[in-house]
Amino acid sequence: MDWNDNDEQRAFREQVRTVIAERLPARYRTLAEHAHEGERQWEFDRKADDPEAREAAAEWAAALSERGWVAPHWPTEYGGGGMTVAEQFVFRQEMAEASAPAVGGSGVSLLGPTLIVHGTDEQKAKYLPPILAGERVWAQGYSEPGAGSDLASVATRAVRDGDEYVVNGQKIWTSGAHAADSIFALTRTDPDAPKHRGISFLLIEDIHAPGITVRPLVNLNDKHYFNETFFEDVRVPASNLVGEENRGWYVGMTLLDFERSNIGGAVGARRTLRALMAHATSGDAPGMTQLGAGPRRAALAERWIETEVMFQYSFRIVSMQQAGLIPNYEASTAKLFNSELVQRLALTGTRVFGLHSNNGDESTAAGGFARAYLAAVPATIRGGTSEVQRNIIATRGLGLPRG
């Protein structure tokens, strides 16, 4: 299989590289050199107290918006890039190589495609333009304390009261909710129906409305990224129902974003590994001499092979999409492999630096890899646990019976 670009893809790749080189704010270049987290940095910057951060967010949003690149996978009739699968792949690969942040968050990746398929004309006209302009950021209200991998068990209630729904309940792991303007949520509208059939998809325009409380969840790295969100008698106009009542499960599962290849993960892993190898060969990684350098070199070689495997997974999936096929267990394989690779790579980094990794100072390379290891802990949980991915691979890929 030839994974090389054809002439059109090569020209488009050069175009993307030129835009990144000329328009990506210096702030994001600096963050890319030091940060192990930060893929959602744009969302935090747009409302930051720091004027430089706000300016960088506005500049980058404008640069992408000018070309319809805020939503590369949306049709052009809705203001998107209308990119082919191959162009999306190239675009995401180059963005990942430069650590350039995406713009729009869940509004672009999840809500927009859902509204394009299931929304009314009024909903599309009202909500899509502010998402593309970077003026309104949406958080995703799916997971709950008792409904994570088993998402269809959501218990947050939405009771119809005239022209409104009254929402009560709790969501958890709501990424970036503290920096969002709005939230879309799966809610239980028929508690007596089978769990997949009593769910409705609601748009809650103001995440700061009376009755909504967003509380921070601090992770192992002492970072605030996730939140828990509480709803107490929150009133939502019935016109904010997307699709049919009690059919929200099927609305919520709509995903037109074909970023299932996880090329960003492959690029990020290779970039991290290159940085680690540079430290290992420069003599500033004490762990290379402790307990013998041989095992450390072997581990680095294994990680290099694994990142190459991850690239091959990515290319395979995008080739399926180009052929009009929908990756199923293949996407689960890529997700599972990448999430476990991220953990192994971070652990290898801590071992290369030895006991120096214990300092936890993220401004140092050693501390940075220690922080990266802590950040990698949820990689095998978020986006579908490794257990769920293995079940999909077993049943849909290998044809094994359900246990």
N, C-alpha and C positions, 0 to 999 in steps of 0.2 A: 504493500500500500504506500502510495506516494503522498506524504503529508505536506509537501512544499506548497507555497502559495502559487496560484496561477497569476497571470499578468494583472487581472483586475484586483485580486486580493492584495497583490504586492503594492499596487498604486494606492489602494485604500489604506493599507498599513502605513505607508509613508505620509499620507494625509493626516492620519491620527497622530503619528509621532510629531509631525510639524506643529499641530495645534497644541499638543502637550508641551512641547519645547518652548513655544512662544507664549502660551497663555496660562500655564499652571503656576499659581502664585508661589513665591519663594517659601511661604510658610509651610506648604505641604511637602516641598522638597526637603526642608529641614526635618520635619516630623518623620518623613520616610527613612531618614538616616538613623534615627534613634528609637523610634517607637516600635514595639512589638504588637501593639493594639492600635486601633484608631480608624478602622474602615468606615466608621460612621462619623468621623470627625467633622464633616461638613455640617451635619445636623446640629452638632453642639456649637459650632462656630457661629451659625447664623443668628444666635441670640446671646452670644457671649458678652461678658462685660468688657472684654478687650476689643477696642476699636479695630486693631489690626486683624483680629480673627474674623470679625464681622465683614470687614472689607474683603478679605480673602475669599470668604464664602460667597459674597455677592459677585466678585469678579469671575470666580470659577463657574458659578451658575450661569452667568451671562455668556461665557465662552462656549459652554455646551449648548445652551438654549439657542444660540444663533444658528446652530447647525441641526437642530432637532435631535441632538445627542443626549439630552436629559433622559429620554425614554427611547433607546434605540430599537426596542422590540415593538413599540406601538405603531399602528398604521399611520401613515402621513396625514390622513384625513382628520386625525385627532391630535395632530401636532407632534407626532412621534417621528423617529428616524426612518421607519419603514425598512429597516435593514434586513437583508437576507440572513439566513442562519450563519453562513460563512462570515459575513460582515460583522454580525454580532460577536462571533467568536474572536475575530481579529481585534475588534474594538475592546472587548473585555481583557484580552491578553495584554494589549499595550497599556491599558489603564492599570492593570495589575503590576506590570513591569515597572511603571513609574510611581506606584503607590498613590495614584491619583484617586481621590475619593469620588464615589458616586454622588449624585445629587437627587434628592427627592425621597430617599428611603423607601419605606413600605408603601407609600402612596404611588410611587412609580412601579415598583416591582410586583406588588400584589393588588392594591385597590384599583389602580387604573385599568389593568387588563380585565379585572372582574366587572367594572362598570361598563367597559366597552362591550362586553358580552351580555351582561344581565341588566345593566342600568337603563332607566328611562332616558328619553332625550333631554328632559329637564335636569336630571341628575348629571348626565355627561356635561351639559353646558355649564352647570354650576360648579362642579368639582374638578374636572380635568384641567382647565386652564391654570388655576392657582397651583396645582401640583407641578405642572410643567415649568411654571415661572419661579418655582422655589419659594413661593409665598406661603404655602400651607403644607406642613409636614404631618403625616398621619402615623399613629402607632397602631400596632396589631393587637387586638384583644381576643386572643384565642385560648391559650393555656389557662388552667385554673389549678388550685391546689389538689383537686381530685380528678383532674382531666388534663394529663400531659400527653403521653403517647396514646392513651385512649381518649382522644379529643372529643369523640362523640358523646362523652359523658358530661359535657358542660352543664352546669347547674344554674348559672346566672339567669335569673328570670326576667322576662319582658312581658308584662301583662297589658293587654289592650284596654285603654280607657278613652273612649270617644275617638278623637283624632290624634291621640298620642299613645305611646307605649311608656309604661313606668318600669324602669330597670332597677333591679336590686341584685347584688352579688359581688363576686370578687374575681379578678384576673391576676395572674402572676407571671413573672418573667416578661413583663411588657417592656421590651427593649426600647430605650430612648424615650419613654413616655414623658419624662420630665422636661424634654426638649421639644415635645410635639405640640401641635395646636389642636389636633383632633384625634379621634380613635374610632376604628371600625371594629365591631364585635360580633361574635357568635353568641346568641342568646337562646334560652329555652322558652318557647312560646306555647308548647303543648306538653306538659309534664306526663301525660298519660300515653303519649304515642311512643312507639319504638324509638330508641335513643337517636338514631340517625334521622328520624322523620319529624321530630318536634322542635327543630332548630330554625331560627331566623337570623338573617344578616342585617344588622343595623348600622347606620352611620351616625355617630355622635359628634356633632360639629365642634363643640367647645369642650375640650378636655378639662377646662377650668370651671365648668358650669357648677352651680350649686348641687351638692350631693356627690360630687366626684372627688376622691382623695387619692393622690399619687404619693406613695411612700417609697423611699429608696431602698434597694437591696444592695449591700456592699459585698463585692466578691472577695476571693482569696487574696487578690492583689491590692485590697483596700481601695478599689475603684468603684465608682457609681456608674453603672451601665444599665442594669436591670431595675425593675420596679415592681411593686404590687399595687394594683389599682382597685379601689373600692367604689361601688355604686350604691347609693342610698336614695331611693325614690327619685331617680333621675328621669326627667320627662324628655322624650324624644318624639318629634313629629312622625306620624305614621307615614308621611311622604318620604321619610328617610329609610324605609324598608327597601332593600335591594332584592329584586326577584319576588317570588311568592312567599307568603307566610308559611312557616313550617318546612320550607324547601331550602333553607339557608345552608344546610350541609353541602349541597351540590353547588350552590353559589360560591361558598367559601373555598371549595376545592378547585375552583377554576384558576389555572396557572398558565398564562400564555408566555411567560418569560422562560425561554429555552436555555437559561443558564444552568443546565443540569450537568454540563460537562465538567464543571468545577475547575475550569482553567485557571481561575484566580487562585485557587488553593494550590495548584501545581506550581504556578509561578512564584507564589509566596514562599513555598517550601524550598524551592531551588535558590531563591534569593537569600533566605536565611542560611541555607547550607553553605553557600559561597562565602558569606560573611564569617561563618564559623571556621571554615577551612583557612581563610586568610589569617584569623587569629591563631589557629593551630600551627601554621607554618612560620608565623612571625616570631614565635618564642614567647609571646605574652600570655600563653595558656598553660599554667603550671600543671594542670592535670595530664598533659601529654607526657610528662616525665614521671609522674607518680604512678606506681603500680605497673609501669612499663608502657611505652608508647604504642606497642603492637596492637593491643586490644582497641585502643582509641582509633588508630588508623583503620582498623577493620570495621569499626562501627561507622566511621565516616564514609567508607566505601559502600557499606550496606545502605546507608541513607541516600547516597548518590544513586544507586541502582533503584531504590524505591521511588525517588522523585522522578526518575525516568519512566518507571512503570506508571506513575500517576499521569504523566504527560500522555502516555499511550492510551490510557483510559479516556482522557479528555478528547483526544483526537478521534478515538473510536466512536464516542457518543455523538460528537458533532457530525461525523460522517454519516451516522444513522439518520440524524435530523435532516441533513441535506438530501437524503434519499427518501424523505417523507415518512420515516419511521419514528415512533415515539419510544424513547428509551424507558424501560421499566426497571427490571432487575439490574440492568447495566448501570443505571443512575444510582441505585442503591449500592452497588459494588464500589462505584467511584466515591460515594459519600463515606462509606465505611472505611475504605482504604485510606482516604485522605485524612479523616479525623484521627485515625490511629497513627498515621505517619506524623502528623503534627505533634502528637504526644511523644513519640519515639525520638523525633528530631530535637525537641526541647530537652528531653532527658539526656540525650547524647551531648548537647551543649553544656549542661551542668557538669557532666563527667569530664569533658575536655578541660574545663576550668577548675575542676577539683573542689577543694574546700573553699576556694575563693567565691564560689557561687553562693555560699551561705550569707554573704554580706547583704544581699537583697537590695543593693543600691542600683536602681534601674539606669542611672547615668553611666554606669560602668558596663562593659561587655559581659562580665561574669554575672553581675546582678541582673542584667537584662535577660540572660537566658534562664536564670532562676525564675524571674517573673513570667517569662514566656511559658515555662513549665506549669506554673500555677494557672495561668490563663488557659492552658490547653486541657485542663481537667474536664470542663464541660463539653469539649469538642465531640465526645462520643455520646453525648446526651441530647444537645440541642439539634433541632432540625430532623428529629427522628433518631431514637437511641440505636446503638449498635445491635441490640437484641432485635429491634423491629426490622432493621436492615437485613440482618441474617435470616429472619423469617421470610422476608420477601425474596431473598436470593434462593432460599431453600424451596419455597413453594412455587414461585413463578419462574425461577431460573432453572432449578434442578428437577422440578416436578414432583417433589416429595410431598407426602400427605400431611395435612394439618394435624398437629398433635393435640 
